[in-house]
Amino acid sequence: MGAGSHVQCTGPPHGLNNLNQPLPPNAFEHATRRGGVFHNASGREKHGLASALRWLLTRSRGPWPTHVEDTPVALPVARVDDGSIHATVIGHATVLVQVGGLNVLTDPVMSTRIGPTPWTGPKRVRPPAVPFDAIPPIDVVLLSHDHYDHLDRPTLRRLAARDNPLVLTGLRVGRKVPSKNVVELDWWDRHELRDGIAATYVPAEHFSGRGLFDRDKSLWGGFVLETPHGKVFFAGDTAMGVHFQAIRERFGPMTLSLLPIGAYAPRWFMERVHMDPDEALQASLTLESQTSLAIHFATFNLADDSYDAPTRALARAVSSLSGSEPGSDFRVTPFGEAAIVRQGEGQEATARRRYA
């Protein structure tokens, strides 16, 4: 899981999933929009410019490599329709999910840099684990929000030209997507994809914006993909919050969860927008996820945690559990390798067949 780390996580106690605590009255409501901007359901105040400047002036960056080359692995299969779910982490929050004959891609980002121009913004330290041309035809894109490390216009443009997939995303995000095949959703809106498969846009604790004048003017969230072979939760970008409990209550336990673990330091600044690994494990426990996969780490240097701090912290957190709690099967899979999950399969059996 990596070597060397100086960042410690201080998440909630392990094993406490908070399922018995009452949800707030607005837990299942649509997103609130006032004065042209959206708000988190929690009502927590977000950091402003002064806090951002404080962070930039006092940063203590953990070490990162300039380039990481993944070991070549078998390319994804064209389709999966054998009752299993295949999930291949391509990099950052880009995951190929294959289930029921459907190919779904989350937050597709294949560009070398993430920013307003091809030569600005953070540079990726590892190339996409699956080259664009090796990604099978995509039917649906799940686009969580508009930040540059999640909404990559060049990649979306290539996908639209090659496959013209349906793009599901949040309210007022569609105008930023270079495709005419876009459906915008509010929190808890459900969209039927085909018989027996549907996607619901669910809340996250985050924010949006790509420039100086569009802060929170479009919505952010995650997705629950319901299929005959299990439920898949893609969290997108999020801080810890009661929305995980609401998602568990609405949909029941997850079969597979894709949960972010990186870009969490320093906590005083990042805790309102990004979970740390302890909190990601807590989310997995709350969701009672049969299997969870780590995303949003070791690709773009976006915060002060070191390159391998998230995976080391997650390993410590998972090792403290008994291993029997629902949600405790939380993995860091090699980039580019397909994890295979079958609904209801025991943790030991799943571990034996975790990769393609």
C-alpha distance (Angstrom), angle and dihedral (degrees) to the residues before:
residue distance angle dihedral
M1 . . .
G2 3.76 . .
A3 3.77 135.6 .
G4 3.77 135.0 -99.7
S5 3.81 126.3 21.2
H6 3.76 137.1 169.6
V7 3.82 100.0 -175.1
Q8 3.78 119.3 98.3
C9 3.81 124.2 -160.7
T10 3.77 122.9 -141.8
G11 3.78 102.8 -168.4
P12 3.79 128.8 154.3
P13 3.80 121.2 -65.5
H14 3.79 112.7 -72.6
G15 3.77 119.0 -109.8
L16 3.82 96.4 25.8
N17 3.79 106.9 114.3
N18 3.83 98.4 175.1
L19 3.82 91.9 -142.0
N20 3.79 92.2 141.3
Q21 3.79 95.8 56.8
P22 3.81 115.5 101.5
L23 3.79 116.4 -105.7
P24 3.81 119.8 -125.7
P25 3.82 116.2 -98.3
N26 3.82 92.3 -107.1
A27 3.81 95.8 51.3
F28 3.81 94.4 113.0
E29 3.79 99.5 31.9
H30 3.79 127.2 113.3
A31 3.79 117.2 -97.1
T32 3.80 117.8 -74.0
R33 3.80 116.1 -119.8
R34 3.80 119.4 -173.5
G35 3.77 128.3 167.2
G36 3.78 90.5 1.3
V37 3.83 95.0 -57.5
F38 3.80 133.3 98.7
H39 3.80 124.4 -126.0
N40 3.80 135.4 -153.0
A41 3.78 114.1 -105.4
S42 3.80 89.2 -122.7
G43 3.79 92.0 62.5
R44 3.81 89.5 -137.4
E45 3.78 113.0 159.8
K46 3.80 113.4 -112.1
H47 3.78 126.4 -135.0
G48 3.78 115.1 -93.5
L49 3.77 134.7 -152.5
A50 3.82 93.7 -75.4
S51 3.81 92.0 57.9
A52 3.80 91.6 46.0
L53 3.79 90.8 52.5
R54 3.80 90.8 47.7
W55 3.80 89.8 53.9
L56 3.80 93.6 47.1
L57 3.81 91.5 49.8
T58 3.81 95.7 46.6
R59 3.80 102.1 36.9
S60 3.79 119.7 148.9
R61 3.79 103.6 -168.1
G62 3.76 121.2 -155.9
P63 3.83 116.4 -135.5
W64 3.80 120.1 -84.3
P65 3.81 131.3 -178.6
T66 3.78 118.0 -120.8
H67 3.80 93.7 -134.8
V68 3.80 136.4 16.8
E69 3.78 123.1 -174.0
D70 3.79 116.9 -158.8
T71 3.77 121.3 -141.6
P72 3.83 108.5 -101.9
V73 3.79 112.6 -104.2
A74 3.79 136.8 -177.6
L75 3.79 112.8 -68.2
P76 3.81 119.2 -113.5
V77 3.77 117.9 -85.8
A78 3.80 117.6 -109.9
R79 3.83 96.2 -113.2
V80 3.81 139.0 -5.6
D81 3.79 118.7 -144.6
D82 3.80 105.0 145.7
G83 3.80 98.3 103.4
S84 3.81 94.6 -90.2
I85 3.79 133.2 105.4
H86 3.81 118.9 -127.5
A87 3.81 117.9 -160.7
T88 3.81 120.7 -175.6
V89 3.81 118.6 -173.7
I90 3.81 105.7 -144.5
G91 3.80 95.0 177.3
H92 3.81 141.1 -54.7
A93 3.84 105.4 -9.2
T94 3.80 95.7 -21.5
V95 3.81 109.2 113.9
L96 3.79 129.3 165.4
V97 3.82 108.0 -140.4
Q98 3.81 115.7 -168.8
V99 3.77 120.1 -173.3
G100 3.80 137.5 139.8
G101 3.80 92.2 5.2
L102 3.81 90.8 -57.6
N103 3.81 124.1 121.0
V104 3.80 113.5 -151.3
L105 3.80 126.9 -178.4
T106 3.80 121.8 -162.9
D107 3.83 121.8 -147.4
P108 3.83 95.5 -23.1
V109 3.83 110.9 -144.1
M110 3.80 117.1 165.6
S111 3.82 99.3 149.2
T112 3.79 122.9 114.8
R113 3.81 92.2 -129.1
I114 3.79 132.3 28.6
G115 3.78 112.0 -143.7
P116 3.78 145.6 88.8
T117 3.82 91.5 -69.5
P118 3.84 133.3 29.5
W119 3.82 90.3 -108.2
T120 3.83 100.3 46.2
G121 3.78 133.7 69.3
P122 3.81 132.7 42.4
K123 3.80 115.3 -31.1
R124 3.78 119.7 -133.3
V125 3.80 114.6 -114.6
R126 3.81 95.2 -155.8
P127 3.81 126.4 41.5
P128 3.80 118.2 -122.3
A129 3.80 106.7 -73.1
V130 3.81 89.7 -134.1
P131 3.83 114.3 41.9
F132 3.79 114.9 -126.7
D133 3.80 93.5 -111.6
A134 3.81 90.6 52.9
I135 3.81 94.0 54.1
P136 3.82 107.0 103.5
P137 3.82 119.6 -121.8
I138 3.79 108.9 -63.1
D139 3.80 120.7 -136.5
V140 3.80 100.1 179.9
V141 3.80 136.2 20.1
L142 3.80 117.9 -157.1
L143 3.81 106.0 -154.5
S144 3.79 112.8 -170.8
H145 3.81 101.3 -169.3
D146 3.79 144.8 -34.8
H147 3.83 105.2 -87.0
Y148 3.79 113.7 126.9
D149 3.80 93.8 -115.0
H150 3.82 89.3 57.7
L151 3.81 106.1 28.9
D152 3.80 106.3 51.3
R153 3.79 108.6 175.9
P154 3.84 96.7 -163.8
T155 3.81 91.4 54.4
L156 3.80 93.0 44.6
R157 3.81 89.5 49.2
R158 3.83 91.0 53.5
L159 3.79 91.4 48.0
A160 3.81 91.9 49.0
A161 3.80 90.9 51.4
R162 3.81 94.2 46.6
D163 3.82 105.1 35.1
N164 3.82 108.4 1.1
P165 3.81 90.8 -142.3
L166 3.77 122.5 -170.2
V167 3.82 107.8 -99.4
L168 3.81 115.7 -149.6
T169 3.79 115.6 -167.4
G170 3.80 144.8 142.5
L171 3.78 129.5 -70.2
R172 3.82 115.4 -67.4
V173 3.82 92.9 6.4
G174 3.80 95.1 99.9
R175 3.80 95.2 77.7
K176 3.81 87.9 65.3
V177 3.82 93.9 52.5
P178 3.85 116.7 92.0
S179 3.80 93.7 -137.0
K180 3.79 137.3 87.3
N181 3.81 91.8 -147.8
V182 3.81 98.3 79.0
V183 3.80 131.4 130.9
E184 3.82 118.7 -168.1
L185 3.80 119.0 -149.1
D186 3.78 136.9 -166.5
W187 3.80 121.2 -141.6
W188 3.82 110.6 -67.1
D189 3.83 93.2 13.7
R190 3.82 110.9 140.3
H191 3.81 124.4 -148.8
E192 3.80 122.6 -165.6
L193 3.80 111.7 -134.8
R194 3.81 99.7 178.6
D195 3.79 137.1 -34.9
G196 3.79 107.6 -43.2
I197 3.81 96.0 1.5
A198 3.80 124.6 93.3
A199 3.80 137.7 157.3
T200 3.80 125.1 -142.2
Y201 3.81 123.0 -164.0
V202 3.80 108.0 -134.1
P203 3.82 134.4 -171.1
A204 3.79 125.8 -86.2
E205 3.81 131.5 -176.7
H206 3.79 102.5 -119.2
F207 3.82 143.0 86.7
S208 3.80 140.2 -116.6
G209 3.78 142.3 -135.2
R210 3.80 141.7 115.2
G211 3.81 100.1 -158.5
L212 3.78 146.3 13.6
F213 3.78 97.1 -73.3
D214 3.81 108.0 38.5
R215 3.80 102.8 62.6
D216 3.83 109.2 154.1
K217 3.81 93.3 -12.9
S218 3.80 91.0 124.7
L219 3.78 128.3 47.8
W220 3.81 129.2 -103.9
G221 3.79 129.3 -157.7
G222 3.79 149.0 121.6
F223 3.79 135.1 -103.9
V224 3.78 139.3 -118.3
L225 3.79 112.6 -154.8
E226 3.81 111.6 -158.3
T227 3.81 115.3 -159.1
P228 3.81 137.0 161.9
H229 3.81 86.7 -106.1
G230 3.80 98.8 51.9
K231 3.78 144.5 -64.1
V232 3.80 123.0 -71.0
F233 3.81 121.3 -160.3
F234 3.79 120.3 -160.2
A235 3.81 108.8 -170.9
G236 3.82 98.1 -168.7
D237 3.81 107.1 -166.6
T238 3.78 117.9 -20.8
A239 3.75 149.0 145.8
M240 3.79 121.3 -134.8
G241 3.78 114.2 -75.3
V242 3.80 148.0 140.4
H243 3.80 89.8 -88.9
F244 3.81 88.1 88.8
Q245 3.78 89.9 59.1
A246 3.82 90.3 46.9
I247 3.81 91.3 51.1
R248 3.81 90.6 49.8
E249 3.80 90.7 49.3
R250 3.80 94.0 48.3
F251 3.81 99.5 43.5
G252 3.80 106.4 19.3
P253 3.82 123.9 -129.0
M254 3.80 116.7 -14.2
T255 3.80 122.4 -120.3
L256 3.81 92.5 -154.7
S257 3.80 130.1 8.7
L258 3.81 127.1 -168.8
L259 3.80 105.2 -154.3
P260 3.83 130.2 -179.8
I261 3.81 117.3 -124.4
G262 3.84 105.6 169.0
A263 3.82 142.8 73.3
Y264 3.81 92.2 46.9
A265 3.82 105.4 129.2
P266 2.96 133.9 132.6
R267 3.79 92.6 34.2
W268 3.81 95.2 -156.3
F269 3.80 87.8 65.3
M270 3.80 105.9 26.0
E271 3.79 101.1 41.1
R272 3.81 91.6 85.2
V273 3.82 93.6 57.2
H274 3.85 109.3 21.5
M275 3.79 133.5 42.3
D276 3.77 120.4 -132.0
P277 3.83 118.7 -134.4
D278 3.81 93.8 -94.0
E279 3.79 90.0 53.9
A280 3.80 91.4 45.8
L281 3.80 88.8 56.0
Q282 3.79 89.1 47.6
A283 3.82 88.5 53.0
S284 3.81 90.2 51.2
L285 3.80 90.3 51.6
T286 3.80 91.8 47.8
L287 3.80 90.9 49.7
E288 3.83 89.1 46.7
S289 3.78 85.4 -136.4
Q290 3.79 115.1 -169.3
T291 3.81 88.9 -147.2
S292 3.81 130.3 2.8
L293 3.80 126.9 -165.6
A294 3.80 125.0 -157.0
I295 3.80 118.6 -121.3
H296 3.82 136.9 166.5
F297 3.81 98.8 53.9
A298 3.84 143.0 98.3
T299 3.81 95.6 21.6
F300 3.82 110.8 75.7
N301 3.82 123.5 24.6
L302 3.81 99.4 -130.8
A303 3.81 104.6 149.6
D304 3.80 142.1 12.6
D305 3.81 101.3 -79.0
S306 3.79 112.1 107.3
Y307 3.79 123.0 -110.5
D308 3.80 96.4 -94.7
A309 3.80 99.9 27.1
P310 3.83 94.9 98.5
T311 3.81 95.5 53.0
R312 3.79 93.5 44.0
A313 3.79 92.0 48.9
L314 3.80 91.5 47.9
A315 3.81 90.6 50.1
R316 3.82 90.2 53.2
A317 3.79 92.0 48.3
V318 3.80 94.8 48.1
S319 3.81 92.4 45.9
S320 3.80 90.0 58.6
L321 3.82 91.5 62.5
S322 3.78 125.8 86.4
G323 3.79 90.2 -123.1
S324 3.80 94.0 -124.1
E325 3.81 99.9 86.2
P326 3.82 116.0 106.6
G327 3.79 104.4 -107.2
S328 3.80 96.5 30.0
D329 3.84 94.9 107.7
F330 3.82 94.2 91.0
R331 3.80 114.8 155.4
V332 3.77 141.9 -171.8
T333 3.79 101.9 -148.5
P334 3.80 122.9 -163.7
F335 3.78 110.5 -94.7
G336 3.79 110.7 -98.3
E337 3.82 96.8 18.3
A338 3.78 118.0 114.7
A339 3.79 115.6 -123.7
I340 3.81 110.1 -150.2
V341 3.80 119.4 -147.7
R342 3.78 127.7 -178.8
Q343 3.78 119.0 -164.9
G344 3.79 112.3 -104.6
E345 3.78 94.7 7.4
G346 3.80 114.3 143.1
Q347 3.79 119.6 -109.0
E348 3.82 94.3 -110.8
A349 3.81 92.9 50.8
T350 3.79 91.1 45.1
A351 3.79 91.7 50.8
R352 3.80 90.9 52.8
R353 3.79 91.0 55.4
R354 3.81 98.1 31.9
Y355 3.79 95.0 124.4
A356 3.78 133.5 45.8
